[in-house]
Amino acid sequence: ENPRIEGRVMYYPELEPESGDRFVDIIRREYASGDGLDIEVRYGEGLKERRVRRLVEVRPEETEAIRLIKSGGVYWITGGFGGLGGVFANHLSKTEGVKLVLSGRSELDDKKQKTLDTFRQQGISIDYIPCDISKRKAVTDAYKEIKEKYGRIDGVIHSAGVIRDAFILKKTSDQIREVFSSKVRGALNLDAVIGGEELDFMVFFSSVAGVLGNIGQSDYAGANAFLDAFAAYRQREVEAGRRHGRTISIAWPLWRDGGMRVDEQMERMMKEMSGMVPLETEVGIEAFERILMTGYGHVMVAEGE
Protein backbone atom coordinates (compact mmCIF):
# COMPACT_ATOMS: atom_id res chain seq x y z
CA GLU A 1 0.00 0.00 0.00
CA ASN A 2 3.10 2.22 0.12
CA PRO A 3 4.52 2.67 -3.40
CA ARG A 4 8.00 3.17 -1.96
CA ILE A 5 8.05 -0.29 -0.37
CA GLU A 6 8.37 -3.52 -2.34
CA GLY A 7 7.97 -6.88 -0.66
CA ARG A 8 9.18 -10.31 -1.70
CA VAL A 9 8.91 -13.81 -0.27
CA MET A 10 11.77 -16.26 -0.71
CA TYR A 11 11.54 -20.01 -0.22
CA TYR A 12 14.78 -21.93 0.11
CA PRO A 13 15.88 -25.42 1.19
CA GLU A 14 17.69 -26.18 4.40
CA LEU A 15 21.12 -24.65 4.03
CA GLU A 16 24.39 -26.52 4.32
CA PRO A 17 27.26 -24.75 6.12
CA GLU A 18 29.08 -24.23 2.82
CA SER A 19 25.96 -22.57 1.30
CA GLY A 20 26.14 -19.52 3.57
CA ASP A 21 28.18 -17.25 1.30
CA ARG A 22 26.11 -18.18 -1.74
CA PHE A 23 22.90 -17.48 0.17
CA VAL A 24 24.13 -14.00 1.13
CA ASP A 25 24.94 -13.33 -2.54
CA ILE A 26 21.45 -14.44 -3.54
CA ILE A 27 19.85 -12.13 -0.97
CA ARG A 28 21.88 -9.21 -2.34
CA ARG A 29 20.88 -10.06 -5.89
CA GLU A 30 17.20 -10.37 -4.97
CA TYR A 31 17.38 -7.07 -3.10
CA ALA A 32 18.83 -5.34 -6.16
CA SER A 33 16.39 -6.76 -8.72
CA GLY A 34 13.40 -4.54 -8.08
CA ASP A 35 11.33 -5.45 -11.13
CA GLY A 36 8.07 -5.69 -9.18
CA LEU A 37 7.13 -9.02 -10.77
CA ASP A 38 9.06 -11.58 -8.76
CA ILE A 39 6.93 -11.46 -5.61
CA GLU A 40 7.43 -15.13 -4.72
CA VAL A 41 10.78 -16.79 -5.44
CA ARG A 42 11.77 -20.38 -4.71
CA TYR A 43 15.28 -21.79 -4.77
CA GLY A 44 15.95 -25.49 -5.23
CA GLU A 45 18.54 -27.78 -3.71
CA GLY A 46 21.98 -26.23 -3.61
CA LEU A 47 20.44 -22.81 -4.35
CA LYS A 48 21.18 -23.41 -8.04
CA GLU A 49 17.63 -23.40 -9.40
CA ARG A 50 15.50 -20.27 -9.19
CA ARG A 51 11.77 -20.34 -9.84
CA VAL A 52 9.26 -17.53 -9.71
CA ARG A 53 5.51 -17.69 -9.36
CA ARG A 54 3.55 -16.55 -12.41
CA LEU A 55 -0.03 -16.51 -13.58
CA VAL A 56 -0.54 -18.86 -16.52
CA GLU A 57 -3.63 -18.57 -18.67
CA VAL A 58 -5.70 -21.72 -18.97
CA ARG A 59 -8.84 -22.27 -20.97
CA PRO A 60 -10.73 -25.26 -19.58
CA GLU A 61 -12.44 -26.91 -22.53
CA GLU A 62 -15.58 -28.98 -22.55
CA THR A 63 -14.70 -32.52 -21.55
CA GLU A 64 -16.40 -35.84 -21.06
CA ALA A 65 -15.67 -35.66 -17.33
CA ILE A 66 -18.52 -36.44 -14.97
CA ARG A 67 -20.51 -33.34 -14.06
CA LEU A 68 -20.16 -32.92 -10.30
CA ILE A 69 -23.49 -31.15 -9.76
CA LYS A 70 -25.88 -34.09 -9.87
CA SER A 71 -29.60 -34.72 -9.72
CA GLY A 72 -30.78 -35.20 -6.15
CA GLY A 73 -27.51 -33.93 -4.67
CA VAL A 74 -27.29 -32.33 -1.23
CA TYR A 75 -25.28 -29.10 -1.21
CA TRP A 76 -24.22 -26.84 1.64
CA ILE A 77 -23.46 -23.19 0.86
CA THR A 78 -21.87 -21.12 3.62
CA GLY A 79 -22.60 -17.42 3.34
CA GLY A 80 -25.67 -18.58 1.49
CA PHE A 81 -27.45 -15.24 1.58
CA GLY A 82 -24.40 -13.26 0.48
CA GLY A 83 -24.01 -11.98 -3.07
CA LEU A 84 -22.32 -15.04 -4.56
CA GLY A 85 -24.05 -17.43 -2.17
CA GLY A 86 -27.35 -16.33 -3.64
CA VAL A 87 -26.10 -16.58 -7.22
CA PHE A 88 -24.98 -20.16 -6.75
CA ALA A 89 -27.99 -21.22 -4.71
CA ASN A 90 -30.05 -20.15 -7.70
CA HIS A 91 -27.71 -21.97 -10.09
CA LEU A 92 -27.65 -25.25 -8.17
CA SER A 93 -31.42 -25.15 -7.77
CA LYS A 94 -31.79 -25.61 -11.53
CA THR A 95 -30.51 -29.19 -11.28
CA GLU A 96 -33.42 -31.58 -10.74
CA GLY A 97 -34.09 -32.73 -7.20
CA VAL A 98 -31.22 -30.99 -5.42
CA LYS A 99 -31.46 -30.21 -1.73
CA LEU A 100 -29.90 -26.92 -0.69
CA VAL A 101 -28.73 -25.93 2.77
CA LEU A 102 -27.74 -22.30 3.25
CA SER A 103 -25.95 -21.10 6.36
CA GLY A 104 -24.89 -17.75 7.78
CA ARG A 105 -24.08 -16.07 11.07
CA SER A 106 -27.40 -14.28 11.49
CA GLU A 107 -30.78 -15.72 12.47
CA LEU A 108 -33.54 -16.21 9.95
CA ASP A 109 -35.39 -12.92 9.37
CA ASP A 110 -38.32 -11.88 7.20
CA LYS A 111 -36.13 -11.12 4.18
CA LYS A 112 -34.39 -14.48 4.28
CA GLN A 113 -37.69 -16.25 4.89
CA LYS A 114 -39.17 -14.58 1.82
CA THR A 115 -36.23 -15.82 -0.28
CA LEU A 116 -36.69 -19.36 1.03
CA ASP A 117 -40.41 -19.22 0.32
CA THR A 118 -39.72 -18.16 -3.27
CA PHE A 119 -37.45 -21.18 -3.78
CA ARG A 120 -39.97 -23.53 -2.19
CA GLN A 121 -42.83 -22.22 -4.34
CA GLN A 122 -40.75 -23.41 -7.30
CA GLY A 123 -40.60 -26.89 -5.80
CA ILE A 124 -37.01 -26.57 -4.56
CA SER A 125 -35.95 -28.16 -1.27
CA ILE A 126 -34.03 -25.52 0.69
CA ASP A 127 -33.20 -24.94 4.35
CA TYR A 128 -31.40 -22.29 6.36
CA ILE A 129 -29.20 -23.10 9.36
CA PRO A 130 -27.73 -20.25 11.43
CA CYS A 131 -24.05 -21.12 11.79
CA ASP A 132 -20.97 -19.09 12.67
CA ILE A 133 -18.56 -20.95 10.41
CA SER A 134 -15.58 -19.74 12.45
CA LYS A 135 -16.70 -21.80 15.47
CA ARG A 136 -16.01 -25.54 15.38
CA LYS A 137 -19.01 -26.49 17.52
CA ALA A 138 -21.39 -24.47 15.31
CA VAL A 139 -20.05 -26.24 12.21
CA THR A 140 -20.35 -29.62 13.92
CA ASP A 141 -23.95 -28.92 14.95
CA ALA A 142 -24.90 -27.75 11.45
CA TYR A 143 -23.28 -30.82 9.92
CA LYS A 144 -25.20 -33.15 12.25
CA GLU A 145 -28.46 -31.39 11.42
CA ILE A 146 -27.87 -31.81 7.68
CA LYS A 147 -26.90 -35.47 8.08
CA GLU A 148 -29.94 -36.21 10.23
CA LYS A 149 -32.30 -34.75 7.63
CA TYR A 150 -30.66 -35.84 4.36
CA GLY A 151 -28.27 -38.63 5.34
CA ARG A 152 -25.35 -37.22 3.39
CA ILE A 153 -23.64 -34.15 1.89
CA ASP A 154 -22.47 -34.26 -1.72
CA GLY A 155 -20.79 -30.89 -2.04
CA VAL A 156 -19.81 -27.76 -0.16
CA ILE A 157 -19.36 -24.20 -1.39
CA HIS A 158 -17.59 -22.05 1.20
CA SER A 159 -18.76 -18.58 0.22
CA ALA A 160 -18.72 -16.88 3.62
CA GLY A 161 -16.58 -13.79 3.96
CA VAL A 162 -16.24 -10.41 5.66
CA ILE A 163 -14.58 -7.23 4.40
CA ARG A 164 -13.25 -4.51 6.71
CA ASP A 165 -11.46 -2.10 4.38
CA ALA A 166 -8.72 0.13 5.80
CA PHE A 167 -5.05 0.81 5.20
CA ILE A 168 -2.88 -1.73 7.00
CA LEU A 169 -1.45 1.02 9.23
CA LYS A 170 -4.96 1.64 10.54
CA LYS A 171 -6.10 -1.97 10.86
CA THR A 172 -7.11 -3.18 14.30
CA SER A 173 -6.53 -6.69 15.60
CA ASP A 174 -10.28 -7.18 15.87
CA GLN A 175 -10.81 -6.25 12.21
CA ILE A 176 -8.11 -8.63 11.04
CA ARG A 177 -9.40 -11.42 13.27
CA GLU A 178 -12.94 -10.96 11.93
CA VAL A 179 -11.82 -11.10 8.30
CA PHE A 180 -9.64 -14.16 8.89
CA SER A 181 -12.17 -16.03 11.01
CA SER A 182 -14.80 -16.63 8.32
CA LYS A 183 -12.36 -17.43 5.51
CA VAL A 184 -9.49 -19.23 7.24
CA ARG A 185 -11.04 -20.67 10.38
CA GLY A 186 -14.17 -21.49 8.41
CA ALA A 187 -12.26 -23.54 5.84
CA LEU A 188 -10.30 -25.38 8.52
CA ASN A 189 -13.47 -26.16 10.46
CA LEU A 190 -15.28 -27.48 7.40
CA ASP A 191 -12.35 -29.71 6.54
CA ALA A 192 -12.02 -30.99 10.11
CA VAL A 193 -15.72 -31.66 10.62
CA ILE A 194 -16.71 -33.16 7.25
CA GLY A 195 -13.33 -34.20 5.89
CA GLY A 196 -14.28 -37.86 6.12
CA GLU A 197 -17.56 -37.40 4.22
CA GLU A 198 -17.67 -38.93 0.73
CA LEU A 199 -17.94 -35.53 -0.94
CA ASP A 200 -17.98 -34.92 -4.67
CA PHE A 201 -16.43 -31.48 -4.18
CA MET A 202 -15.41 -28.81 -1.70
CA VAL A 203 -15.10 -25.39 -3.33
CA PHE A 204 -13.73 -22.29 -1.65
CA PHE A 205 -14.70 -18.89 -3.04
CA SER A 206 -11.66 -16.65 -2.77
CA SER A 207 -10.77 -13.40 -4.51
CA VAL A 208 -8.34 -11.97 -7.03
CA ALA A 209 -7.17 -9.86 -4.08
CA GLY A 210 -5.46 -13.00 -2.79
CA VAL A 211 -3.42 -13.18 -6.00
CA LEU A 212 -2.93 -9.56 -7.01
CA GLY A 213 -3.41 -7.77 -3.70
CA ASN A 214 -5.66 -4.78 -3.21
CA ILE A 215 -5.21 -1.47 -1.44
CA GLY A 216 -7.14 -1.36 1.82
CA GLN A 217 -7.63 -5.14 1.88
CA SER A 218 -4.37 -6.54 3.24
CA ASP A 219 -6.15 -8.89 5.64
CA TYR A 220 -8.74 -9.91 3.04
CA ALA A 221 -5.97 -10.60 0.53
CA GLY A 222 -4.10 -12.68 3.10
CA ALA A 223 -7.17 -14.69 4.06
CA ASN A 224 -7.98 -15.47 0.44
CA ALA A 225 -4.36 -16.38 -0.34
CA PHE A 226 -4.64 -18.90 2.49
CA LEU A 227 -7.76 -20.42 0.89
CA ASP A 228 -5.93 -20.76 -2.42
CA ALA A 229 -2.97 -22.54 -0.83
CA PHE A 230 -5.15 -24.69 1.44
CA ALA A 231 -7.27 -25.86 -1.50
CA ALA A 232 -4.16 -26.97 -3.37
CA TYR A 233 -2.95 -28.78 -0.23
CA ARG A 234 -6.32 -30.45 0.35
CA GLN A 235 -6.54 -31.56 -3.28
CA ARG A 236 -3.19 -33.34 -2.83
CA GLU A 237 -4.68 -35.03 0.24
CA VAL A 238 -7.64 -36.12 -1.90
CA GLU A 239 -5.32 -37.57 -4.53
CA ALA A 240 -3.49 -39.46 -1.76
CA GLY A 241 -6.79 -40.91 -0.50
CA ARG A 242 -6.74 -39.08 2.84
CA ARG A 243 -9.63 -36.72 2.00
CA HIS A 244 -12.64 -36.84 -0.29
CA GLY A 245 -14.05 -34.41 -2.84
CA ARG A 246 -12.47 -32.42 -5.64
CA THR A 247 -11.06 -29.38 -3.85
CA ILE A 248 -10.73 -26.07 -5.65
CA SER A 249 -10.31 -22.44 -4.65
CA ILE A 250 -11.78 -20.06 -7.21
CA ALA A 251 -10.39 -16.53 -7.04
CA TRP A 252 -13.28 -14.42 -8.27
CA PRO A 253 -13.11 -10.83 -9.50
CA LEU A 254 -15.91 -8.36 -8.93
CA TRP A 255 -19.23 -9.64 -10.29
CA ARG A 256 -21.57 -7.26 -12.03
CA ASP A 257 -24.63 -8.69 -10.25
CA GLY A 258 -23.20 -10.47 -7.20
CA GLY A 259 -21.58 -9.07 -4.09
CA MET A 260 -19.98 -5.64 -4.10
CA ARG A 261 -21.07 -3.23 -6.84
CA VAL A 262 -18.97 -0.55 -8.54
CA ASP A 263 -20.05 2.64 -10.29
CA GLU A 264 -19.20 3.53 -13.91
CA GLN A 265 -16.16 5.59 -12.93
CA MET A 266 -14.67 2.72 -10.91
CA GLU A 267 -15.44 0.30 -13.74
CA ARG A 268 -13.53 2.49 -16.22
CA MET A 269 -10.62 2.72 -13.79
CA MET A 270 -10.57 -1.07 -13.39
CA LYS A 271 -10.40 -1.57 -17.14
CA GLU A 272 -7.67 1.02 -17.62
CA MET A 273 -5.49 -0.36 -14.81
CA SER A 274 -5.95 -4.11 -15.21
CA GLY A 275 -7.94 -4.81 -18.38
CA MET A 276 -10.64 -6.45 -16.23
CA VAL A 277 -14.34 -5.67 -16.27
CA PRO A 278 -17.00 -6.88 -13.79
CA LEU A 279 -17.82 -10.54 -14.36
CA GLU A 280 -21.17 -11.25 -15.98
CA THR A 281 -23.26 -13.83 -14.14
CA GLU A 282 -23.57 -16.25 -17.05
CA VAL A 283 -19.80 -16.10 -17.66
CA GLY A 284 -19.07 -16.79 -13.98
CA ILE A 285 -21.47 -19.74 -13.89
CA GLU A 286 -19.90 -21.23 -17.02
CA ALA A 287 -16.42 -20.76 -15.55
CA PHE A 288 -17.54 -22.50 -12.34
CA GLU A 289 -18.88 -25.52 -14.22
CA ARG A 290 -15.74 -25.88 -16.32
CA ILE A 291 -13.38 -25.41 -13.38
CA LEU A 292 -15.12 -28.27 -11.54
CA MET A 293 -14.08 -30.54 -14.41
CA THR A 294 -10.39 -29.62 -14.26
CA GLY A 295 -7.67 -30.96 -12.01
CA TYR A 296 -6.53 -27.57 -10.76
CA GLY A 297 -6.56 -26.78 -7.05
CA HIS A 298 -6.58 -23.00 -7.58
CA VAL A 299 -7.93 -20.98 -10.50
CA MET A 300 -8.35 -17.24 -10.88
CA VAL A 301 -11.19 -16.02 -13.09
CA ALA A 302 -11.14 -12.74 -15.00
CA GLU A 303 -13.26 -11.20 -17.74
CA GLY A 304 -12.01 -8.50 -20.08
CA GLU A 305 -8.82 -8.18 -22.09
N, C-alpha and C positions, 0 to 999 in steps of 0.2 A: 504493500500500500504506500510505501515511500519510494519514489522513482530513483532515489539515490542509493538504495540498498538492493543488492541482488543476492538471492539465496541459492544454495545448491546442496544436494544430498549426495554423499558418496558412500557406496557399498564396497567393501573390500574384504578379502579372505583373512584368516588369522595370519598374522605376520611372523615370519621367521626372523631371528636376530639379524641375519645378514641383509634383510629387506629394508631395514630402517632408513638408510640413506636414500634408497630409491623411492620410498614412500614420501619422504620429505620433498624430494624433487617433484613428485607427482602433485603434491599439495600446492607447491609453488606454481606449477604449470596450470593447474585448475584455477588457481586464484587469478592468474594473469589472463586467462581466456574468457573474457566477459562478453560472450556472444549472445547471452540471454536465452539460448535454446537448450543448452545442456543442463537441465534442471536436476535430472537424476542420472548419475553416472555409476556404473558398476565395473570393478576391476576383477579379473579372473585370477587363477592361481599364479603365483609368481609376479603378480602385478604387471603382466605382459599384455594382457588382453583388455581393451577398454570398450565398453558398450554404453550406449546412451539410449534413454527411453524416448520413443517417437510414436506419434499417432500414425497408423497405417490404415488407409481407406479400404474397407471391405464392402462388397455388395452381395449380401446373402441372396442367392437365387432360389427360385422355387425348387423344391426337392420332393422326393417320394418318402421323406421321413414321416413318421407317425405324428399326426397333429396332437399336441399335448392337451389342448382344451377339448374335453370329450363329453359326449352326451351323458347326462346323469351325474356328472362330476360334482364334487363338493369343494368349494373354493372359499378360502378365508382371505379377506382384504383388510389389512390394518390401515388406519387412516381412511376408512371407507367412505366417509362423507367429505373428505377433502377434494380438491379440484381433480386430481388424477384418479383418486379412489372412485369418485363418481363416474368418470369417463369409462373406467375399466369394469366397474360393476355393470354399467349399461352394455358394454361390449360382451362380457361373459354371459349376460342374461339372454343373449341371442342364440346361444347354443341350447338345443332342446334338453329340457329336463334338469338343468343345472340347479344346484342348491347354493345360494350365496350367503355367506356370513360376513357382515361388516362389523368392524370394531373401532372404537375411538375412546378418548379419555373422558368425554362428557357423557352425561346421562341422556336418555332418549327424550327429546323435546317435541313440540308440536311440528316444527319444520321437518325434523328427521322422520317423524311418524307419517307425515304427509307423503314424503318420498317413498317410504316403505309401502304405504297403501297404493301408490301409483304402480309400483312394481307388481304387487300382489293382484291388482285388478287386471293385469296382463297375464296372469297365470304363472307368475314367477315365484319360486320359493326363496324367500329372503328373510334373514334375521339380523338383529343388531344386538351386540354384546358390549356393554361398557367395559373397557379394558385399558389400563395404563400399561402400554407395552414395555415400559422401562422397568416394571416391577415383575420379578419372576413368579411370585404367587398369583398375580393377576393373570399372567399368561397361562399358567398351569390351570387355573380355574376355568378360563375361557376354553382352553383345549379340551378339558374334561366335559364341559357343557356341549361342545360340538360333537365329541365322540359319543356321548350318551344319546344325542338326538339322531345323528346320521351314521354312526358306526365307523366313520373313516374321514380322512381329509385327503384330497387328491392334489391340491396345489395351494400355495400361499403367495400372495403379493404383498410385500412389505412396503406400503406407501406412506406410512406415518412420517411426519417431519415437522419441525418447528424452525422458524427463522427469527432471529433477533439481530437485525442489521445495526452495525456500529463499527467504527474504526477499531482495530485491535488495541490501540492505546487506551480506548475508552471502554473496552469490554469488561464486564464484571464476571467473577467466578460463577455466579448464579446463572447468568445468561449462557455462558459456555456450557455449563453442566446441563441446562435445559435443552440446548440444541443437540448435544451429544447423546442425551439419555434416550430420546426416541429413535434416533438412527442407529447408534452403536449398541447401546444396551438392549434396545429392542431386537436387533438382529441376533445378538448373542443369546438372548432369552428364547427366541423362536427356535434357534438351532438346538439349544439345550433341552427344551421341553418336547419338541416334536421331531427331533433328529432321527429317531428310530422309526418314525412313521414311513410307510411305503409310499412316499410322495412321487408324483410325476414331475413336479417342479417346485422350486422355491426361487422367487424373483424379487430382487431388491430394486426399488426405484431410487436411484441416486441422481446426481446433477452434473452438468458440464462444469460447474464450479469446482467439483472435486478433481477435475482434470486440468482445467485452464486457470482456476482461481477466480476470485471476483472481489472487487473492492468492497469493504464493509461486511464481508461474509467469510472471514478467516475460519471461524469455528464451523460454519456450515460446510465450507470446502473441505476441512479436515474430516468431518464426520462422514461426508460422502466418499472421500478418498478411502476411508476405512472400509466402507461397504464394498467398494470396487475390489479392494485387495482381499477382503474376507470371502467374497463370492468366488474369486479365483481359487482361493485356498479350499473352500468347501467343495468346489467342483472336483478338485484333485482327490478329496476324501471320498466323493461319490465314485469316482473312477477306480479307487482302491477298494471299494466295497464297504467302507466304514460309515457312509451316509447314504441317503436315498434322495432322489429327485434332482433333475437337471437344475443346476444353480447358476444364476446369471445376475449380474448387476447392470442395469441399463441406466446410463448417464443421460438424462433427458435435458434438452434445452427448454426455454420458455415455450409453452403451448399457447396458441392463439385463444383457445376456448377452455383451457384447463389450468387451474392454479392462478398464479400471479399474472395480472394483465399489464400491458405497457401501452402508453399513448403513441401517437403517430411520430412525434419527435424522437422518442426513445427508440422506436422501431427503425427509423432512418439512421440513427446513431449506431445501432447494433449492426446494421447492414454495412455501413461505411467502415466500421472498425474490424469486424470479423467475417463479413460475408454472410452471416446467418440471419434468417428471418424467423419469426415465431412459427412453431410447428403446427401444421394443420392437423385436425383430429384424425382424418382418414389416413393421412400419411403416417402418423404416430401409431395407429392401430396396425397398419400393414407392417411397419417396422417391428412392432412387438411380435406379431405372428411369425415373421421370418426369423427373428433372433432366437425364438424358442426352438427353431429347427437346426440351429448351428451348434457347434461345439465350443463356442467362446464362453469364457467366464465373465468377461467384462466388455461391453460395447457402448460406445458413445454415439448418440444419434444427433444429426444436425440437418437442417433443411436450408437451402439457399445456394450460394455459389460453391 
